[in-house]
Amino acid sequence: MSHHPPPDRLLNWRAVQALVGLSRSTVTRMGSDFPAAVRVSPGRVAWHQTDIIAWVSSRPDTRGQA
């Protein structure tokens, strides 16, 4: 019996924004510094949840710094 990891969830923009706290225009300006979206249908994109979580984890914690 083989155990497979659960499939990676695809997140829509609203879910991504809730996790990263950035506007879509900021993410667009970041270019390749932000995980790439995948096309799920014409006119619709999503992001792999594992990519977004890894990106958030890799960011420096700047809370409380002004």
SVG drawing of the C-alpha trace seen along z (x, -y; Angstrom):
<svg xmlns="http://www.w3.org/2000/svg" viewBox="-12 -54 26 56">
<polyline fill="none" stroke="black" stroke-width="0.4" points="0.0,0.0 1.5,-3.3 0.8,-6.6 0.7,-9.6 0.9,-13.2 -2.4,-15.1 -2.6,-17.1 -1.5,-20.7 -4.5,-23.0 -4.9,-25.8 -5.8,-29.2 -7.7,-31.9 -6.6,-35.6 -8.9,-36.3 -7.3,-33.4 -3.8,-34.5 -4.4,-38.1 -5.7,-36.9 -2.4,-35.1 0.0,-37.6 -1.7,-40.9 -0.6,-42.6 -2.6,-44.2 -2.7,-42.5 -0.8,-45.4 2.0,-45.0 2.3,-41.3 2.3,-42.1 5.2,-44.7 7.1,-42.0 7.3,-39.9 9.4,-36.8 9.9,-37.6 6.4,-36.2 5.3,-32.6 4.0,-32.1 0.3,-31.7 -1.0,-28.7 -3.7,-29.1 -6.7,-26.9 -9.0,-28.1 -9.2,-30.9 -9.2,-34.2 -8.6,-32.4 -5.4,-31.8 -4.6,-30.3 -1.5,-29.8 -0.2,-26.6 -0.9,-26.8 2.5,-25.3 4.3,-28.0 2.4,-30.8 3.1,-29.4 6.8,-28.9 7.0,-32.5 5.4,-33.9 7.7,-31.8 10.7,-33.1 9.9,-36.8 11.5,-38.7 9.2,-39.5 8.9,-43.3 6.0,-43.6 6.4,-46.5 9.1,-48.1 8.4,-51.5"/>
</svg>
